[in-house]
Amino acid sequence: MSRRLRLGLLAAGVAVYALILWTVGLDTLIANLREAGWTLLPVGGVYVVVYAFYNAAWMVLLLDEPRRPGFWASFAITTSAFGINYITPIVNAGGEPYRAAATAAWTGTRRATGATVLYYLLHALSSLALWLAALGAGLLVLPRTTWHLSAIVILALAIIGLAAMVLSAHRRGLLEALLNLVNRLPGLRRLGGMLESRRESLIEMDGQIRQFWHQHPGRFASAFLLECAGRGVQVLEFWLICRGVGVPISYAEALCMGGLAALALNIFFFMPFELGSKEGSLIGIFLALGYSAPLAIYASVVSRLRELTWIGIGLVLMSRRGPELKSTTGVLPARGNAPPAGGRTGENPAPD
């Protein structure tokens, strides 16, 4: 990954991060930190485990690569990618180009991009699994009213249908299908024309993804289970927040809170930086579970502080001269922890 690109991404991330802090207000942020107190430490620590699981899933997808980042380099890339995702308005996917660009120093651009697309699909499937698990937990902990049961059934059917569509597109070739769709949509045809020159590359990456799916179903399943494990740990955030103020909720309730809030955020994806949608969805979920609105607001505040903390950590990790740049010294670390030799920082390695 070139130094100029990395610095550009870093500058953009810092600018958006500063905008969020300015919008929240320094006085408000300090007051929230005092209110959260010690609770923020274990809540933030949960995400060390969450990102470790996500990173392990990412590394499973890269097992075939002759050279790939080691665990800590990969963990830094994963953390930075998710940090960028948090501050990407509208669609939380800005970290994936960074993941591909940073990993390309080891694997080459096309293979890194193909693996990143595969991981993005895998992460999307684990999101669907989390939402279904949250709906299942809702059957246990939400009041069994006609409205709740109807909503759960409708949402579950919609999620299952969406999962089937993702898997079907995954087998057929998602990238070329998306390009064909862009070419047909009014207002996007110009973008489609710009991307048309890359059709062969997209087809090649589709083939790489399909090959992985058919030749390594066990590895795909392992990566998916690691992703789901990360999702399962993730909802402990709300368990810790509520227990920290003396409200002993169950894991099923925490799963319902975390999973349904995530579902609501994706439904209202058009809200920049999830402003208002997260708070509103949590209030509705907490009230449905029989807890107070102030507790929901407090949980939202602590969760926001955790997000800001990990965004900052991700930006710090991205700002460092990562292991992918050590080839400039002329001495490469052990195999599996360094990019292939190929010249100056930011150059593409040998052809894939």
C-alpha positions in Angstrom: 0.0 0.0 0.0 1.5 3.3 -1.0 2.4 5.9 1.6 0.4 8.6 -0.2 -2.7 6.4 -0.2 -2.3 5.5 3.4 -1.8 9.1 4.4 -4.8 10.2 2.3 -7.1 7.6 4.0 -5.7 8.6 7.4 -6.3 12.3 6.8 -9.9 11.6 5.7 -10.5 9.4 8.7 -9.1 11.9 11.2 -11.2 14.7 9.6 -14.4 12.7 10.0 -13.4 11.6 13.5 -12.9 15.2 14.4 -16.2 16.1 12.9 -18.0 13.5 15.0 -16.2 14.7 18.2 -17.1 18.3 17.4 -20.8 17.3 16.7 -21.0 15.5 20.1 -19.2 18.3 21.9 -16.2 18.0 24.2 -18.2 18.9 27.3 -20.8 16.3 26.6 -18.1 13.7 25.8 -16.3 14.4 29.1 -19.6 14.2 31.0 -20.4 10.9 29.3 -17.0 9.5 30.1 -17.5 10.3 33.8 -20.9 8.7 33.8 -19.7 5.5 32.1 -16.8 5.3 34.6 -15.1 1.8 34.8 -17.8 0.2 32.6 -16.1 1.5 29.5 -13.0 -0.6 30.2 -14.6 -4.1 30.0 -17.0 -3.0 27.2 -14.0 -1.8 25.2 -12.1 -5.0 26.0 -14.9 -7.1 24.6 -13.9 -5.8 21.1 -10.4 -7.1 21.5 -11.9 -10.6 21.4 -14.4 -9.6 18.7 -11.7 -8.4 16.4 -9.6 -11.4 17.2 -12.4 -13.7 16.0 -13.0 -11.5 12.9 -9.3 -11.5 12.1 -9.0 -15.2 12.5 -11.8 -15.6 10.0 -10.0 -13.3 7.6 -6.8 -15.3 8.0 -8.6 -18.5 7.2 -9.5 -17.0 3.9 -5.8 -16.3 3.2 -4.4 -19.7 4.1 -3.7 -20.6 0.5 -1.5 -17.5 -0.1 2.2 -18.3 -0.2 2.8 -15.0 1.6 0.3 -13.4 3.9 0.4 -11.0 6.8 1.1 -12.5 10.2 -1.5 -12.4 13.0 -0.6 -9.0 14.5 -0.2 -7.3 11.1 -3.5 -8.8 10.0 -5.1 -7.8 13.3 -3.9 -4.2 12.8 -5.4 -4.2 9.3 -8.7 -5.7 10.5 -9.0 -3.1 13.4 -8.2 -0.2 11.1 -10.7 -1.5 8.4 -13.5 -1.7 11.0 -12.6 1.7 12.3 -12.9 3.2 8.9 -16.2 1.4 8.4 -17.6 3.2 11.5 -16.9 6.6 10.1 -18.0 5.9 6.5 -21.4 7.7 6.0 -24.4 5.9 4.6 -22.8 2.5 3.8 -20.3 1.1 6.4 -17.9 -0.4 3.8 -15.2 2.2 3.5 -12.7 -0.1 5.3 -12.8 -2.8 2.8 -10.8 -0.9 0.1 -8.2 -0.2 2.8 -8.2 -3.9 3.8 -7.6 -4.9 0.1 -4.9 -2.2 -0.4 -3.0 -3.1 2.8 -3.1 -6.8 2.1 -2.1 -6.4 -1.5 1.5 -5.9 -0.3 1.6 -9.6 0.5 -0.8 -11.2 -2.0 -1.0 -8.9 -5.0 -3.9 -6.6 -5.8 -6.3 -9.0 -7.5 -6.0 -11.7 -5.0 -6.3 -9.3 -2.1 -9.4 -7.7 -3.7 -11.0 -11.1 -4.3 -10.4 -12.2 -0.7 -11.8 -8.9 0.6 -15.0 -9.3 -1.4 -15.3 -12.9 -0.1 -14.8 -11.7 3.4 -17.4 -9.0 3.0 -19.9 -11.6 1.8 -18.9 -13.8 4.8 -19.3 -10.9 7.2 -22.7 -10.1 5.7 -23.8 -13.7 6.2 -22.7 -13.5 9.8 -24.8 -10.4 10.2 -27.9 -12.3 8.9 -27.1 -15.1 11.3 -26.9 -12.6 14.2 -30.3 -11.1 13.2 -31.9 -14.5 13.0 -30.4 -15.4 16.4 -31.7 -12.2 17.9 -35.2 -12.8 16.5 -35.1 -16.3 18.0 -34.1 -14.8 21.4 -36.9 -12.4 20.9 -39.4 -15.3 21.0 -38.0 -16.1 24.5 -37.8 -12.7 26.1 -40.2 -10.4 24.3 -43.9 -10.3 25.2 -45.7 -12.8 23.1 -48.2 -10.4 21.6 -49.6 -10.8 18.1 -47.7 -7.7 16.9 -44.3 -9.0 18.2 -44.8 -12.5 16.8 -45.9 -11.2 13.4 -43.0 -8.9 13.2 -40.5 -11.7 14.1 -42.0 -14.1 11.5 -42.0 -11.5 8.8 -38.4 -10.3 9.5 -37.1 -13.9 9.8 -38.6 -14.8 6.4 -37.1 -11.7 4.8 -33.7 -12.4 6.3 -33.7 -16.1 5.2 -34.7 -14.9 1.7 -31.9 -12.3 1.7 -29.4 -15.0 2.8 -30.5 -17.2 -0.1 -30.0 -14.4 -2.5 -26.5 -13.6 -1.2 -25.5 -17.3 -1.5 -27.0 -17.6 -4.9 -25.2 -14.5 -6.2 -22.0 -15.8 -4.5 -22.1 -19.0 -6.6 -23.1 -17.3 -9.9 -20.6 -14.4 -9.8 -21.6 -11.4 -7.8 -19.2 -8.8 -9.1 -20.1 -9.2 -12.8 -23.8 -9.3 -11.8 -23.4 -6.0 -9.9 -21.7 -4.4 -12.9 -24.5 -5.5 -15.2 -27.0 -4.1 -12.7 -25.2 -0.7 -12.6 -25.2 -0.6 -16.4 -29.0 -0.9 -16.4 -29.8 1.6 -13.6 -30.6 5.1 -14.7 -28.1 7.6 -13.3 -25.4 4.9 -12.8 -24.7 4.1 -16.4 -21.8 6.5 -16.5 -20.3 4.7 -13.5 -20.9 1.4 -15.3 -19.1 2.7 -18.3 -16.1 3.6 -16.2 -16.1 0.2 -14.6 -16.6 -1.7 -17.9 -12.9 -1.7 -18.6 -12.4 -3.7 -15.5 -14.9 -6.4 -16.4 -12.3 -9.1 -17.0 -10.7 -8.4 -13.6 -14.1 -8.6 -12.0 -14.8 -11.9 -13.8 -11.4 -13.2 -12.6 -12.2 -12.3 -9.0 -15.6 -13.9 -9.3 -13.9 -17.1 -10.4 -11.5 -16.9 -7.5 -14.4 -16.6 -5.1 -16.4 -19.5 -6.7 -13.2 -21.6 -6.6 -12.8 -21.0 -2.9 -16.5 -21.9 -2.3 -16.3 -25.2 -4.2 -12.8 -26.3 -3.3 -12.7 -25.3 0.3 -16.2 -25.6 1.8 -14.7 -26.7 5.2 -12.6 -23.5 5.4 -15.5 -21.4 4.4 -17.5 -23.0 7.2 -14.7 -22.5 9.7 -14.4 -18.8 8.8 -18.2 -18.4 9.1 -18.2 -20.0 12.5 -15.4 -17.7 13.7 -17.4 -14.8 12.4 -20.5 -16.0 14.3 -18.4 -16.5 17.4 -17.3 -12.8 17.1 -20.9 -11.8 16.8 -21.8 -13.8 19.9 -19.1 -12.1 21.9 -20.1 -8.7 20.5 -23.5 -8.6 22.2 -21.9 -9.0 25.6 -21.4 -5.3 25.3 -25.0 -4.7 26.4 -24.8 -7.4 29.1 -21.8 -5.6 30.6 -23.3 -2.2 30.3 -26.5 -3.2 32.1 -24.8 -5.2 34.7 -22.4 -2.4 35.4 -25.3 -0.2 36.6 -26.9 -3.1 38.6 -29.5 -4.3 36.0 -28.9 -8.1 35.7 -30.1 -8.9 32.2 -29.7 -12.3 30.6 -27.6 -13.2 27.6 -30.8 -13.8 25.6 -31.8 -10.2 26.4 -28.4 -8.9 25.5 -28.6 -10.8 22.2 -32.0 -9.4 21.5 -30.7 -5.8 22.2 -27.5 -6.1 20.2 -28.9 -8.1 17.3 -32.1 -6.2 16.8 -30.3 -2.9 17.1 -27.9 -4.0 14.4 -30.9 -5.0 12.2 -32.5 -1.6 12.8 -29.3 0.2 11.9 -29.1 -1.7 8.6 -32.7 -0.9 7.8 -32.0 2.8 8.3 -28.6 2.6 6.6 -29.2 6.0 4.9 -28.7 7.8 8.2 -25.2 9.2 8.2 -23.0 7.8 11.0 -26.1 6.1 12.4 -27.0 9.4 14.0 -30.4 9.0 15.9 -31.1 5.5 14.4 -29.0 3.7 17.0 -30.5 5.7 20.0 -34.1 5.3 18.7 -33.8 1.6 18.0 -32.3 0.9 21.4 -35.0 2.8 23.2 -37.7 0.9 21.4 -36.0 -2.5 22.1 -35.3 -1.7 25.8 -38.9 -0.6 26.3 -40.2 -3.7 24.6 -38.1 -5.8 27.0 -39.5 -3.9 30.0 -36.5 -1.7 30.7 -36.5 2.1 31.0 -35.7 4.6 28.3 -32.9 6.2 30.5 -31.2 2.8 30.7 -31.4 2.6 26.8 -29.9 6.1 26.4 -27.1 5.2 28.9 -26.4 2.0 27.0 -26.3 4.0 23.7 -23.9 6.5 25.2 -21.4 3.8 26.4 -21.7 2.0 23.1 -20.9 5.3 21.3 -17.9 5.9 23.5 -16.7 2.4 22.7 -17.1 3.1 19.0 -15.1 6.3 19.3 -12.4 4.6 21.2 -11.9 1.8 18.6 -12.1 4.3 15.8 -9.2 6.1 17.4 -7.3 2.9 17.9 -7.9 1.9 14.2 -6.6 5.3 13.0 -3.5 5.1 15.2 -2.7 1.6 13.8 -3.2 2.9 10.3 -0.9 5.8 10.9 2.0 3.6 11.8 4.5 2.3 9.3 3.0 -1.2 9.2 4.9 -4.5 8.5 4.0 -4.2 4.9 6.5 -1.4 4.5 9.5 -3.2 6.0 10.7 -4.4 2.6 12.3 -0.9 2.3 14.9 -1.9 4.8 16.1 -4.7 2.5 15.6 -7.4 5.2 12.4 -9.3 5.2 10.9 -10.9 8.4 10.1 -14.6 8.5 7.9 -16.1 5.9 4.2 -15.5 6.5 4.9 -12.1 8.2 6.2 -10.1 5.3 5.3 -9.1 1.8 7.2 -10.5 -1.2 10.3 -8.6 -2.2 9.5 -6.3 -5.1 11.0 -2.9 -4.8 9.9 0.3 -3.2 7.0 0.8 -0.8 3.7 0.7 -2.5 4.8 -1.2 -5.6 2.7 -4.2 -6.6 4.4 -7.5 -6.0 5.1 -10.0 -8.8 2.1 -10.9 -11.0 -0.5 -13.1 -9.3 
